[in-house]
Amino acid sequence: MKDFNLKKLYYSISEASKITEVEQYVLRYWETEFEQLKPQKNRAGNRVFTNKDIQLILQIKSLLREKRYTIEGAKNILANSGNSKDNISVKPMSESKKNVEDASAKSQSTEVKEISVEDLLEIKSSLEKILRFL
């Protein structure tokens, strides 16, 4: 995550947007999707973000944009981690990749396995290559 010095107690949405490099409309959307992100509002009704909110936004940004989790996946990780930065040890499934043969053998069982976005993109790329040959 970014190394920055947070010196204020509260930040406006425009300041939070600049610090986290996340657009303001995205911050508003994330507020509706992630129950942990609930910035307070001042008397004028404007959102005010705390240092904790900024850290949470950076965690969400990392999960969604760097680690490429879905919103549901990021919600599950934040819920299971207790929203503590120190408790999160996020590892996308691609870090523990399995061979395609293993995946096809397991697909015959009745269990449903999760597949990461990176794995799906790799499969998509392979299928597109096959289509070019046809």
N, C-alpha and C positions, 0 to 999 in steps of 0.2 A: 504494500500500500504506500501511498505518498507520505513523504516526511514533510510535515508542515507544522508551523507553530500557530496554535489556536490561542489567541489572546483575549477574545471577547467571550462573554457569557452567552450571548444570543446573536444569531445571524439572520438577516433577511433571506428570503428565498433567492434573491439575485446573488447575494454573497455566497450562500450555500452552493448555488449553481456554479459559480466561478471556482470555488475551492475544490469541488468534486469533479468538475468538468462534465456535469450532467445537466441537460437542458431543464429549464424550469417546468415545462409541461410534463416532462418525464418524472420529475420529483413529485408533482401533484398526482400523477397516475400511480406511482409506486406507493404513495400514501394510501390509496384506495386498495391496493393489492396486498401490502405487507402490514399486518396488524401491529408489528413492533414499531413501525415508523408512524408516529403520531406527534408531529410538532405542535407545540402550543400556539395559541393565537393571542396577539396583543389586543388592546382595547379597540383598536381600529379594525380588528378582524384579520390582520395580516399574520401569516405564518412566521413563527420565530423558531429557528433551529438551534439546538444546543450542541456542544461538542460531541455528546453521545449520539445525537442524530446524525451528525456529519460522519462519524465513524461507521454507523450503521449503513448510511448511504454508500460509503466506500466499499463495505462488505457486499452489499447487494450488487453494486456495479461490478465488482470482481467476479462474483458468482455468475452473473448474467452475461457479461461482455468478455471477460477473459477466460473463464472456465466453461462458458457456453452452456450453462444450465438453463432449463426452462423456468418460467416464473414459478410453476408448481414445485419444481425440484429445489429452487432456491428457498421457497417458503418452508419446505420440509427440512432443509438443512438448518435454517435459522431457528425453526421450532425445536429441532432435536438438539441444537447446540446451546439452547438457553440464551441465545443472542449474546454470548460472551466471546469477545474477540480471541481470548486465550484458549477457549474450548474448541474452536473450530479447527479441524484438520481435514480440509476438503480435498478429496482426491477424485477427479473424474474417473469414470470407469475405463477410459482409454489408457490410463497409467497401468492398469492391470489387464492389459489386452490378452485375449485368448485367440488361438488359431481359429480360422474359419471352420476347420474340421471339428474342433471341439464344440463350436457353437451349433453346427448342424446336428451333431450327435445329441446335444442337450435339448435341441428344439423338438426332438421326438418325444421327450418326456412331457408330462402334463403341466409342469411348472412354467410360469411366465418369467422371463428374465428381462431386466432393464438393459437398454442399450443407450450409450451416450450419444450425444449429437455428433461428436467427432467420428465415432464408429459408423453412424448413419451416413455422414458425408463421404466417408471412405467407400462405403458400399455403393452410394449413388455414383461416385466417380467411376467405379469399376463397371457398373451397369451401363453408364454412358459410353464407356470404351467398347463394350460389347455391342451396343447398338450401332456404333460407327462401322463395325465390321459387317453387320447384317445388311 
